[in-house]
Structure formats: C-alpha cells, structure tokens
Amino acid sequence: MAKTRFVSYLRVSTARQGTSGLGLEAQRAAVAGFLNGGDWTLVQEIMEVESGKRNDRPALATALKLCRKHRATLVIAKLDRLARNVAFISNLMESGVEFVAVDMPQANRFVVHILAAVAEQEAEAISKRTKAALAAAKARGTKLGGRRVSAERFAEIRAAARQVRSQKVSQVRSELLPTITAIQATGKISLRAIAAELNAREIPTPRSAGEWSAVQVQRAMER
C-alpha cells in the first residue's frame, strides 16, 4: 500500500439516513478494507447528505479542498451512479485531485472522462426523444405548456456535459499519450501494433466499447 494521505468521501441519500448511520458503517468498512492497513493517514472523513433535488455537493467541495491542502488522495466509498452525474464529474475532474473509488477501482481520470462522454450521449438521446415526443404531441393537437421546463432541463444537462468534455480533452490526452509513447519505445510504432498493445493491456477505448483499432489510436494521438 502506498504511503499517502487520504480524505474519505461517504454519501447517503437522505438526512434521516445520515442521522441514523444506515449504510455509513458499510462504507467505512469498505474504505478500510480497500486501504488494507499500511502506512497511511486518514486526514478526515467527509459525509455528503444528498437531497435528491440538488446537484451542488458542498461536502464534496470541502473534501476536495482538504485534499489540496494536505496533498491527499480522495477515496470515494461509493462512486456507482455518481459516475454518470455531470455536476459531480465536472467538480471532480476540474479539481485536479487524485482519487480512488472503492466500488470502481478502475475509475481513473481517463475512465471518468469516458463516463462523462457517455453521460453527454445519454442526455442528447433523451433530449432527442423528448423533442420527438413533443413534436408528435403537438401534431396531435396536445397543449405542450407543461413540458417546456423538462426540455430546458435536458438542454442544461447537455450543455454542462459538453463543457466537461471540451475542458478535459487535454487531460485525457495527457493520460493516454504517455502510455502510447511507452509502447512506441518498445519498438511498436505502427498504429495497428499500438492498438494491439492497448488491447493487451486492457485499456478502455474512448467509448469503452469494443477493442482499439488503428483509426482510434490515430484519433487519440491527434487530440
């Protein structure tokens, strides 16, 4: 286990759950099991009580501030669905703080960027389906006044996801290019050979689907 400092980030969905401690002990145990002893220091435990109605996460902001102050790594007990939350991803990646996730240990910055891209695609797909449904309803003569807020909300989500993706292109490139450079240093310089090595190392593609191809490698190197 690396010698380092950690700030643990736990979350519960309601104030009642936060007060009762339901689920918190399991998260604490998961964090302790993940760290598995070793020479490390837990700077502080931060708990987020989610209302389900707000995207702002003040406890996350506090945890990130502590990580920067103490040069600590953020250990997230439960990333799961947060990986698809645009606001969470934006805050996490813009912070520059190193992190690990107990339930998703493979979730490095590159993977989180991919998840942000997936979130953007999903938001766009939802928006398209919503617009199609509204158009169909309008054609049938249905009044649509009550649906406008929903459409606006989807537009906000799509815009936020697009912003995350554009801001972090250079960050993804910095994560991937050193790996490609290391592969090239072994004598594998063709795009096809690099793609084969990336697949052998089980490094996910930008869409996290299928295997690397020469074209995908070229696109990644051009970013």
Sequence and secondary structure as in RCSB ss.txt:
>XXXX:A:sequence
MAKTRFVSYLRVSTARQGTSGLGLEAQRAAVAGFLNGGDWTLVQEIMEVESGKRNDRPALATALKLCRKHRATLV
IAKLDRLARNVAFISNLMESGVEFVAVDMPQANRFVVHILAAVAEQEAEAISKRTKAALAAAKARGTKLGGRRVS
AERFAEIRAAARQVRSQKVSQVRSELLPTITAIQATGKISLRAIAAELNAREIPTPRSAGEWSAVQVQRAMER
>XXXX:A:secstr
    EEEEEEEESSHHHHHHTTTHHHHHHHHHHHHTSSS EEEEEEEEE  SS    HHHHHHHHHHHHHT EEE
ES  GGGGG HHHHHHHHHHT  EEESS TT  HHHHHHHHHHHHHHHHHHHHHHHHHHHHHHHTT   GGGHHH
HHHHHHHHHHHHHHHHHTHHHHHHHHHHHHHHHHHTT  SHHHHHHHHHHTT   TTSSS   HHHHHHHHH 
